[in-house]
Amino acid sequence: MIERLSFGFQNPNHTAAMLCAWLPLCWQWGRCGWIGKILVGVLFVMLLLTQSRTGLLVAGAEAVAWWWISRLGAAVSSSPPYRHWMPWIALALAGMILWWMGPRLALDGSILNRPKIWLAGLQLFAANPSGVGLGNSGTLASAFLLDRIPEVRTMLRAHITLLAEFGGIVGWAWLAFIGLALCGVRVSPRVGTAFAGLVLSGCSSTVFDWPVLFDFAEQGGLGMMNWALSGMMLLMFVVLGVWLIAEVMRRGRNPR
């Protein structure tokens, strides 16, 4: 199997999350549309090189969401001339992905253990509504809740890790921010799909690695490049969310 590439991150899944966030922003490019097509091609090849199962699922979900929003006519320009070829293009891409990923598509422990780890994170929150403290969720879950599963550092889900470590107040604010921002998907499909892609990535992996992001001295022991890129992804998430909320509020004040 070809080695998985991370492009500066320590975890290829985090790389895939960043690439999936950029993909929708390159769709339906206005002027110089060929630039957008080239960027989409480059990003997709990079996504394949990460061999991230989560990344491919998120990219597929983004494509389906974009197709559905375009059918509803939500602020998307007229369909491209190759629209009727899209099903065949999708089948060709699916075949290439199946060939490329190969053994990575098997149901291994990395997949089967995730629901147990997510449940452990919710149990930690239920027992400690104010949070167990930054960086403590994995240690506590491994010690008391996860039998026969290799030790984990986080809950392998950014949103559950935040809820377990920071508690209900921070968790409520985080989910409220996400909910308000998602209301703007139809207002701005490209930005909304990119934001939704990051939300979905955070639902299946630790794309926002809180112990690393808030370790300003040691960067979690994973290096400055990983820390900087992780910070950029969180900043991108916040900026996209704030922009969507602002657009929803602006449309509410000035209905057309």
Salt bridges, closest charged atoms under 4 A:
ASP108 OD2 - ARG53 NH1 3.24
ASP209 OD2 - ARG153 NH2 2.45
GLU247 OE1 - ARG250 NH2 2.87
